[in-house]
Amino acid sequence: TFKQLEKRLKQAEFKLTPKEYIARSLTATSFLFIVLAVLLSFAFIKSSNYILISLFLSFILCSFALVHQMNYPNLMTGKRIRDIDKNLLSTLKTILIQINSGVSLFDSLVYIAKSDYGEISRLFDRMIKKVDTGTPQINALDDLAEDNPSPFFRKAIWQLINGMKAGSD
């Protein structure tokens, strides 16, 4: 049913498998159902069918809660995309200025990682750590672009990768 859940969890940077996420969501929803059923049964105790009313209302409310939990990775991904896109233009301008002034691409990415560009700085910091541990820079940039939810950021990184592969300065 949730074919895109694995990709959405990865893009939202959740460290859970889809099975674990669904299990946690169902567990939380089940607990919420029990609590709501008990509380609502006390609220409608004067009614003759108070158990059915409380179970029905609990089911409806828990259905909304489960739908919200299953869409939560989308919400977090959207938040990441907004943060990345907000700082993308200034980041690319900084990279262009650094490269035009003779700084290497790697050093300009280190500068971005140490600056305050929000999510982009955090992503480049993680990429710099991969390069420092021996991963080739092109592979680290490719990994960075692959798991990123922002299409504009991916395109910008792919342009950098293509420039590096073509041998441009």
Backbone torsions as a table, in degrees:
resi	resn	phi	psi	omega
1	THR	NA	-37.7	-175.9
2	PHE	-110.2	71.8	-175.1
3	LYS	-67.0	-33.3	-177.4
4	GLN	-91.7	3.9	-174.6
5	LEU	-63.6	-39.5	-179.3
6	GLU	-62.5	-44.3	179.1
7	LYS	-65.7	-42.0	-180.0
8	ARG	-65.4	-38.4	178.3
9	LEU	-66.1	-39.1	179.4
10	LYS	-67.0	-42.3	-179.3
11	GLN	-70.3	-29.7	177.6
12	ALA	-83.6	-2.5	179.7
13	GLU	62.9	39.3	171.7
14	PHE	-86.9	137.5	-177.8
15	LYS	-93.2	37.7	-178.0
16	LEU	-121.6	149.8	170.8
17	THR	-79.6	162.5	178.1
18	PRO	-59.2	-37.3	178.4
19	LYS	-64.1	-42.1	178.7
20	GLU	-65.4	-41.1	-179.0
21	TYR	-65.6	-44.5	178.8
22	ILE	-64.5	-41.1	179.3
23	ALA	-62.7	-43.4	178.4
24	ARG	-65.7	-39.1	178.7
25	SER	-64.9	-43.7	179.3
26	LEU	-67.2	-36.7	177.5
27	THR	-64.6	-45.8	179.6
28	ALA	-64.8	-39.8	179.3
29	THR	-68.0	-38.4	177.7
30	SER	-64.1	-43.4	177.5
31	PHE	-62.6	-42.5	177.8
32	LEU	-62.7	-39.0	179.1
33	PHE	-62.1	-44.7	-179.5
34	ILE	-63.8	-46.7	-179.2
35	VAL	-62.9	-45.5	179.5
36	LEU	-64.8	-39.9	-179.9
37	ALA	-62.2	-42.2	179.6
38	VAL	-67.7	-46.9	-178.5
39	LEU	-65.3	-41.5	180.0
40	LEU	-72.0	-29.3	176.7
41	SER	-66.8	-34.7	175.1
42	PHE	-69.6	-33.7	-179.3
43	ALA	-70.3	-34.4	-177.9
44	PHE	-106.7	26.6	-174.7
45	ILE	-65.3	-23.7	-179.9
46	LYS	-77.4	-15.8	178.6
47	SER	-80.8	154.2	-177.9
48	SER	-73.9	-32.8	179.5
49	ASN	-108.4	45.9	-173.7
50	TYR	-63.6	-30.2	180.0
51	ILE	-70.3	-45.0	179.4
52	LEU	-65.1	-40.8	179.3
53	ILE	-63.6	-45.3	-179.1
54	SER	-66.7	-38.5	178.2
55	LEU	-67.0	-41.4	-179.8
56	PHE	-64.7	-48.4	179.1
57	LEU	-64.4	-38.4	177.7
58	SER	-63.9	-40.9	178.6
59	PHE	-63.0	-44.8	-179.8
60	ILE	-62.4	-48.0	-179.1
61	LEU	-64.7	-40.0	179.8
62	CYS	-70.7	-29.6	175.0
63	SER	-63.3	-44.0	176.4
64	PHE	-63.1	-39.7	179.6
65	ALA	-64.6	-40.1	179.7
66	LEU	-67.3	-41.2	177.5
67	VAL	-62.1	-41.3	178.2
68	HIS	-63.6	-42.5	-179.8
69	GLN	-65.8	-35.3	179.8
70	MET	-73.7	-23.7	177.0
71	ASN	-92.9	-4.7	-177.9
72	TYR	-59.7	-41.2	175.8
73	PRO	-59.6	-34.5	176.5
74	ASN	-64.2	-40.5	178.8
75	LEU	-63.6	-43.6	179.8
76	MET	-68.0	-37.3	176.6
77	THR	-64.2	-42.2	177.6
78	GLY	-61.8	-38.0	177.7
79	LYS	-64.8	-42.3	177.7
80	ARG	-63.8	-41.3	-179.7
81	ILE	-62.1	-44.0	179.7
82	ARG	-62.2	-41.6	-179.8
83	ASP	-67.0	-40.9	179.7
84	ILE	-66.5	-48.3	-177.0
85	ASP	-66.6	-29.0	179.2
86	LYS	-64.6	-36.8	-176.1
87	ASN	-102.4	0.2	-172.6
88	LEU	-66.8	-45.4	-176.6
89	LEU	-63.4	-44.7	179.2
90	SER	-67.5	-32.7	176.8
91	THR	-65.6	-45.9	-179.4
92	LEU	-66.1	-35.7	175.6
93	LYS	-64.1	-41.1	178.6
94	THR	-63.1	-43.0	178.7
95	ILE	-62.5	-43.7	179.7
96	LEU	-62.1	-45.0	179.4
97	ILE	-63.1	-43.4	-179.7
98	GLN	-63.2	-45.4	-178.1
99	ILE	-66.7	-40.4	178.7
100	ASN	-66.1	-23.9	179.3
101	SER	-92.0	7.3	173.2
102	GLY	98.0	3.9	178.5
103	VAL	-81.9	141.3	179.2
104	SER	-68.7	160.2	-179.3
105	LEU	-62.2	-41.7	-179.5
106	PHE	-62.2	-43.5	179.3
107	ASP	-66.3	-34.8	176.6
108	SER	-69.6	-33.4	175.7
109	LEU	-69.5	-35.0	174.5
110	VAL	-64.2	-40.9	177.7
111	TYR	-61.9	-42.7	178.2
112	ILE	-63.5	-40.6	-178.5
113	ALA	-64.6	-32.7	-179.3
114	LYS	-88.8	-10.0	179.5
115	SER	-86.9	-177.7	-177.9
116	ASP	-106.5	76.6	176.4
117	TYR	-112.1	26.3	175.4
118	GLY	65.5	-129.1	-177.3
119	GLU	-62.6	-34.7	-179.6
120	ILE	-63.4	-41.1	178.1
121	SER	-62.6	-40.8	179.4
122	ARG	-65.3	-40.3	179.0
123	LEU	-65.7	-44.5	179.1
124	PHE	-67.8	-32.9	176.5
125	ASP	-62.4	-42.8	177.9
126	ARG	-64.9	-38.6	178.5
127	MET	-66.7	-39.8	178.6
128	ILE	-62.5	-40.2	178.0
129	LYS	-63.1	-37.6	176.5
130	LYS	-64.2	-42.6	179.7
131	VAL	-65.8	-39.9	179.2
132	ASP	-64.9	-26.4	179.6
133	THR	-90.8	5.0	172.1
134	GLY	115.6	-4.8	177.9
135	THR	-73.8	134.2	176.6
136	PRO	-60.1	147.4	-174.3
137	GLN	-61.0	-39.2	-180.0
138	ILE	-64.5	-41.8	179.2
139	ASN	-66.5	-39.3	179.1
140	ALA	-66.0	-40.1	176.8
141	LEU	-67.1	-37.6	178.1
142	ASP	-64.8	-41.4	175.9
143	ASP	-63.0	-38.3	179.0
144	LEU	-62.9	-42.7	-178.7
145	ALA	-73.3	-34.5	-174.8
146	GLU	-64.2	-42.9	-175.2
147	ASP	-92.6	5.0	-174.7
148	ASN	-88.3	137.6	-178.1
149	PRO	-80.3	-17.5	-176.1
150	SER	-84.7	118.7	-179.9
151	PRO	-66.6	-32.5	179.9
152	PHE	-69.9	-39.1	177.8
153	PHE	-65.6	-43.0	178.6
154	ARG	-59.7	-43.9	-179.3
155	LYS	-64.3	-39.7	179.2
156	ALA	-64.9	-43.1	179.2
157	ILE	-66.5	-39.6	177.9
158	TRP	-64.0	-34.4	175.6
159	GLN	-64.9	-40.6	176.6
160	LEU	-63.2	-43.5	-179.6
161	ILE	-63.0	-45.6	179.6
162	ASN	-62.9	-38.3	176.8
163	GLY	-64.4	-40.2	179.3
164	MET	-67.6	-39.8	180.0
165	LYS	-68.6	-34.0	179.9
166	ALA	-75.9	-15.1	177.6
167	GLY	90.7	15.8	178.9
168	SER	-74.7	163.3	-178.1
169	ASP	-80.5	NA	NA
